[in-house]
Structure formats: C-alpha cells, structure tokens
Amino acid sequence: MDSSHYSNLVKLCRNDADRFKVDYTLNVLYPGQNLGVQDPWYHDIKAFEKVFLQLDDVCNQIVDNIINEARQR
C-alpha cells in the first residue's frame, strides 16, 4: 500500500473505528514508518521476489502477534 491507496481507503471509512483498522502493511514490521510496498510491475523478477519476501515477513509477524495475544489471555 502506498500513500494514495491509504488516502483512498481512509476516505471510504464511515467512522473512527473504521479508520483505526486502516494501516500501511509494512507498519507491522516497522511501526509508524508508513512505508509503502513497492509496485514491482514495471521491474524485473527480483522486484517481485522482494515484495513477496516483504509480505511473507509481514504475514509471519501477524501470525506471531496473534499467537502472542492469545497466550496472554
């Protein structure tokens, strides 16, 4: 997600509760930095691999966060 996608999603939010759910994907790994995921479309295969690895890391961290939250309950 980049800043334009973020802005477009926020405009669709009905209220603050909806806005709270919208965040940059990479903030899972780099909180508060609001880094965008590079669009690999106009680049070579290495750019696709980089994006895949970034998103794989994010997904793994989300799973770890969910497990840790469940253990604390």
Secondary structure per residue as TSV (DSSP state, phi and psi in degrees):
chain	resnum	aa	ss	phi	psi
A	1	M	-	360.0	138.0
A	2	D	-	-113.6	-178.7
A	3	S	H	-62.5	-33.9
A	4	S	H	-70.1	-39.4
A	5	H	H	-65.0	-42.2
A	6	Y	H	-59.2	-49.2
A	7	S	H	-60.0	-42.6
A	8	N	H	-63.7	-40.2
A	9	L	H	-66.2	-42.0
A	10	V	H	-62.4	-36.1
A	11	K	H	-63.2	-28.1
A	12	L	H	-81.2	-12.0
A	13	C	-	-68.3	139.7
A	14	R	S	-84.4	-26.4
A	15	N	S	-161.8	-179.3
A	16	D	H	-63.4	-33.3
A	17	A	H	-62.6	-39.9
A	18	D	H	-66.3	-44.3
A	19	R	H	-62.2	-33.0
A	20	F	H	-62.6	-26.8
A	21	K	T	-82.0	-12.9
A	22	V	-	-94.5	127.7
A	23	D	-	-155.3	162.6
A	24	Y	-	-71.8	136.1
A	25	T	G	-55.9	-44.3
A	26	L	G	-73.2	-7.6
A	27	N	G	-65.5	-17.5
A	28	V	G	-62.2	-38.8
A	29	L	T	-94.1	-33.5
A	30	Y	S	-127.6	74.8
A	31	P	T	-53.3	133.0
A	32	G	T	76.3	-1.9
A	33	Q	-	-86.1	-16.4
A	34	N	-	51.1	46.9
A	35	L	-	-82.0	137.1
A	36	G	-	-87.8	151.7
A	37	V	-	-83.2	126.6
A	38	Q	-	-64.1	137.0
A	39	D	-	-79.0	113.8
A	40	P	-	-83.8	-0.8
A	41	W	T	-53.1	-43.6
A	42	Y	T	-96.1	20.3
A	43	H	S	-122.0	-178.1
A	44	D	-	-83.8	-178.1
A	45	I	H	-61.1	-28.5
A	46	K	H	-63.4	-33.2
A	47	A	H	-66.9	-39.5
A	48	F	H	-64.1	-41.9
A	49	E	H	-63.1	-41.1
A	50	K	H	-61.5	-45.5
A	51	V	H	-64.4	-42.7
A	52	F	H	-58.5	-46.6
A	53	L	H	-65.6	-38.8
A	54	Q	H	-60.2	-48.6
A	55	L	H	-68.8	-33.1
A	56	D	H	-63.7	-43.4
A	57	D	H	-62.2	-42.6
A	58	V	H	-62.0	-47.1
A	59	C	H	-61.3	-42.4
A	60	N	H	-62.4	-39.6
A	61	Q	H	-67.9	-38.5
A	62	I	H	-61.1	-44.9
A	63	V	H	-60.6	-46.0
A	64	D	H	-60.0	-41.6
A	65	N	H	-62.0	-42.5
A	66	I	H	-64.8	-44.0
A	67	I	H	-61.8	-45.2
A	68	N	H	-62.9	-40.5
A	69	E	H	-64.7	-40.9
A	70	A	H	-65.0	-36.8
A	71	R	H	-68.5	-28.3
A	72	Q	H	-78.7	-11.3
A	73	R	-	-83.4	360.0
